[in-house]
């Protein structure tokens, strides 16, 4: 019985590896055996399945290289981003599957692999309300600081005042609930911050399904909610240039959907 294309593509790691290998160009069986470290007979078996699925071809009985068909090239091009996302989601001990991701816009969901590698920080309970020290120190020597947040951290105001004293430009997107809380409980501090020429404050009018996002010149920090909508005290630290670019695009998405706060 002929296998479905889904079975051909996803039911064998060897076949997937073969397709991605041949994406770089035709290769003969000896070259494939050497690169993949596989014996001839099991390799021929998998090659035959790919041939029967019209995903690769070679001249019958010849030693000419195997190459992808037009269909094979098309499917491999479509598989690459999918496999990249799957590999990313499978990393970090299931963290991504356990946390809400619906707050991320679709165009940035497709770019999740740009967040690899990332570090999961799980501080002890005694440090639950402390700002990440490394992130804090790097923020003080950065040119800018961006955050989208739903929570009032104990050092929130003092951190911003210290960053302003060091010449750091600050952009903040607040949830509606946090804005109302700060206006009620820290009115004078909030007014002072909003009126500072080095700050931009915005009000996000919709629900935010995460705890906070922050970025300086060196790191991105993400605090997510679990699928059950609680915070498990873990946060993500990212420092790769691609992650910093992803973080800036994430901030701009929320900023562009927000209303600027010019007075309180």
C-alpha positions as CSV (number, residue, x, y, z in Angstrom):
1,X,0.0,0.0,0.0
2,X,1.4,3.4,-1.0
3,X,2.1,5.6,2.0
4,X,0.4,9.0,2.3
5,X,2.7,12.0,1.9
6,X,2.2,12.9,5.6
7,X,3.5,9.4,6.6
8,X,6.4,9.8,4.1
9,X,7.4,13.2,5.5
10,X,6.9,12.8,9.3
11,X,7.0,9.1,10.2
12,X,10.7,8.7,9.7
13,X,13.6,10.9,11.0
14,X,15.8,9.3,8.3
15,X,13.5,10.4,5.5
16,X,13.3,13.9,6.9
17,X,17.1,14.1,7.2
18,X,17.4,12.8,3.6
19,X,15.1,15.5,2.3
20,X,16.9,18.3,4.1
21,X,20.2,16.9,3.0
22,X,19.2,16.8,-0.7
23,X,17.9,20.4,-0.4
24,X,21.5,21.5,-0.6
25,X,21.9,19.7,-4.0
26,X,22.0,16.2,-5.6
27,X,24.2,13.5,-3.9
28,X,25.1,10.0,-4.7
29,X,24.4,7.1,-2.4
30,X,28.0,6.8,-1.1
31,X,28.1,10.5,-0.2
32,X,24.7,10.1,1.6
33,X,25.9,7.0,3.5
34,X,29.0,8.9,4.7
35,X,27.2,12.1,5.8
36,X,24.3,10.3,7.5
37,X,26.4,7.4,8.9
38,X,23.9,4.8,7.6
39,X,24.3,1.4,6.0
40,X,23.4,0.9,2.4
41,X,20.4,-1.4,2.7
42,X,18.4,0.6,5.2
43,X,19.2,3.7,3.2
44,X,18.0,2.2,-0.1
45,X,14.8,1.2,1.7
46,X,14.1,4.8,2.7
47,X,15.2,6.2,-0.6
48,X,12.7,3.9,-2.3
49,X,9.8,5.3,-0.2
50,X,10.8,8.8,-1.1
51,X,11.0,7.8,-4.8
52,X,7.5,6.2,-4.6
53,X,6.2,9.4,-3.1
54,X,7.7,11.4,-6.0
55,X,9.8,13.4,-3.7
56,X,13.1,12.5,-5.1
57,X,14.4,10.8,-8.3
58,X,17.4,9.3,-10.0
59,X,18.1,7.5,-13.3
60,X,17.2,3.8,-12.9
61,X,20.2,1.5,-12.5
62,X,22.7,4.4,-12.5
63,X,25.0,5.8,-10.0
64,X,23.8,9.3,-10.7
65,X,23.1,11.4,-7.7
66,X,19.7,11.4,-6.0
67,X,17.9,14.8,-6.3
68,X,14.6,16.3,-5.1
69,X,11.7,16.5,-7.5
70,X,9.8,19.8,-7.9
71,X,7.3,18.5,-5.4
72,X,10.1,17.5,-3.0
73,X,11.6,21.0,-3.2
74,X,8.3,22.6,-2.5
75,X,7.5,20.4,0.5
76,X,11.0,20.8,2.0
77,X,10.7,24.6,1.7
78,X,7.4,24.4,3.6
79,X,8.7,21.9,6.2
80,X,11.7,24.0,7.2
81,X,9.8,26.7,9.2
82,X,7.5,24.1,10.7
83,X,10.3,21.8,11.8
84,X,12.1,24.9,13.2
85,X,9.1,25.8,15.4
86,X,8.6,22.2,16.5
87,X,12.2,21.8,17.5
88,X,12.0,25.1,19.4
89,X,8.8,24.2,21.2
90,X,10.3,20.8,22.2
91,X,13.2,22.5,23.8
92,X,13.5,23.8,27.4
93,X,11.8,20.9,29.1
94,X,8.3,21.6,27.9
95,X,8.2,25.2,29.2
96,X,6.5,26.5,26.1
97,X,3.8,23.9,26.1
98,X,3.0,24.7,29.8
99,X,2.6,28.5,29.3
100,X,0.2,30.8,27.4
101,X,1.4,32.0,24.1
102,X,-1.8,33.5,22.8
103,X,-0.6,37.1,23.6
104,X,2.0,36.9,20.9
105,X,0.9,38.2,17.5
106,X,0.8,35.6,14.7
107,X,3.7,37.1,12.7
108,X,5.9,36.8,15.8
109,X,4.7,33.3,16.7
110,X,6.1,32.3,13.4
111,X,9.4,33.8,14.5
112,X,9.6,32.0,17.8
113,X,12.8,30.1,16.9
114,X,14.6,33.5,17.0
115,X,14.3,33.2,20.8
116,X,16.6,30.2,20.8
117,X,18.8,29.9,22.8
118,X,17.0,31.1,25.9
119,X,17.6,30.6,29.7
120,X,14.8,29.7,32.1
121,X,15.5,31.4,35.4
122,X,13.7,29.8,38.4
123,X,14.7,31.9,41.5
124,X,14.0,30.6,45.0
125,X,10.8,31.7,46.7
126,X,12.8,34.1,49.0
127,X,13.8,36.1,45.9
128,X,10.4,36.0,44.2
129,X,9.9,39.8,44.5
130,X,13.5,40.8,43.6
131,X,14.3,42.1,40.2
132,X,16.7,39.9,38.2
133,X,20.1,41.3,39.2
134,X,21.8,40.7,35.9
135,X,19.0,42.3,34.0
136,X,18.9,45.2,36.4
137,X,22.6,45.9,36.1
138,X,22.6,45.8,32.3
139,X,19.6,48.1,32.2
140,X,21.7,50.7,34.0
141,X,24.3,50.7,31.3
142,X,21.9,50.6,28.4
143,X,20.8,53.5,26.2
144,X,17.1,52.4,26.3
145,X,14.7,50.4,28.3
146,X,11.4,49.0,27.1
147,X,8.7,47.2,29.0
148,X,5.1,46.0,28.7
149,X,3.8,45.0,32.1
150,X,0.7,44.1,34.1
151,X,2.3,44.0,37.5
152,X,3.6,46.6,39.9
153,X,7.0,45.4,40.9
154,X,8.2,46.7,44.3
155,X,11.2,48.5,42.7
156,X,9.2,49.7,39.7
157,X,9.3,53.4,40.4
158,X,12.8,53.5,42.0
159,X,14.3,51.6,39.1
160,X,12.8,54.1,36.6
161,X,14.1,57.1,38.5
162,X,17.6,55.5,38.7
163,X,17.6,54.7,35.0
164,X,16.6,58.3,34.2
165,X,19.4,59.6,36.4
166,X,21.8,57.5,34.3
167,X,20.4,58.9,31.0
168,X,18.5,55.8,29.9
169,X,15.4,56.4,27.7
170,X,12.4,54.6,28.9
171,X,9.2,53.4,27.1
172,X,6.5,51.7,29.1
173,X,3.2,50.1,28.1
174,X,0.9,49.6,31.1
175,X,-2.2,47.4,31.4
176,X,-5.3,49.4,32.2
177,X,-5.5,47.8,35.7
178,X,-1.9,48.6,36.5
179,X,-2.3,52.2,35.3
180,X,-5.3,52.7,37.5
181,X,-3.5,51.1,40.5
182,X,-0.5,53.4,40.0
183,X,-2.7,56.5,39.6
184,X,-4.5,55.6,42.8
185,X,-1.5,54.6,44.9
186,X,1.5,56.4,43.4
187,X,0.0,59.4,41.8
188,X,2.9,61.8,42.3
189,X,5.5,59.3,41.2
190,X,3.6,58.4,38.1
191,X,3.0,62.0,37.2
192,X,6.7,62.8,37.6
193,X,7.6,59.9,35.4
194,X,5.0,60.6,32.7
195,X,6.2,64.3,32.5
196,X,9.9,63.4,32.1
197,X,11.2,64.1,28.7
198,X,13.1,60.8,28.6
199,X,10.0,58.7,29.1
200,X,7.1,57.5,27.0
201,X,4.1,55.9,28.8
202,X,1.3,54.1,27.0
203,X,-2.0,52.5,28.0
204,X,-2.9,49.2,26.5
205,X,-6.7,49.0,26.3
206,X,-7.1,45.2,25.9
207,X,-6.4,42.2,28.2
208,X,-2.8,41.1,28.5
209,X,-2.4,37.4,28.9
210,X,1.2,37.5,30.3
211,X,2.9,39.1,33.3
212,X,5.6,41.3,31.8
213,X,8.1,41.9,29.0
214,X,11.2,44.0,29.4
215,X,14.2,44.7,27.2
216,X,17.4,46.7,27.5
217,X,20.4,46.9,25.1
218,X,21.6,43.4,26.2
219,X,18.7,41.2,27.3
220,X,15.1,40.4,26.9
221,X,13.2,39.2,29.9
222,X,9.8,37.5,29.6
223,X,7.4,36.5,32.4
224,X,4.6,34.3,31.2
225,X,1.4,32.9,32.7
226,X,0.9,29.1,32.8
227,X,-2.0,27.6,30.8
228,X,-3.9,27.8,34.1
229,X,-3.4,31.6,34.3
230,X,-1.0,31.8,37.2
231,X,2.6,32.9,37.5
232,X,5.0,30.1,38.4
233,X,7.9,32.5,39.4
234,X,10.0,31.5,36.3
235,X,11.1,33.9,33.7
236,X,13.0,33.8,30.4
237,X,16.3,35.6,29.7
238,X,17.3,36.0,26.1
239,X,20.4,37.7,24.7
240,X,20.9,36.7,21.1
241,X,20.7,39.5,18.6
242,X,17.8,37.8,16.9
243,X,16.0,37.7,20.2
244,X,16.6,41.4,20.8
245,X,15.2,42.2,17.4
246,X,12.2,40.0,18.1
247,X,11.7,41.7,21.4
248,X,11.7,45.2,19.8
249,X,9.1,44.1,17.3
250,X,7.0,42.6,20.2
251,X,7.2,45.9,22.1
252,X,6.3,47.9,19.0
253,X,3.2,45.7,18.5
254,X,1.9,46.6,21.9
255,X,2.9,50.2,21.7
256,X,1.2,50.6,18.3
257,X,-2.1,49.2,19.8
258,X,-1.9,51.6,22.8
259,X,-2.8,55.1,23.7
260,X,0.0,57.5,24.8
261,X,-0.4,58.8,28.3
262,X,0.5,62.5,28.4
263,X,-1.0,63.3,31.8
264,X,-2.5,61.5,34.8
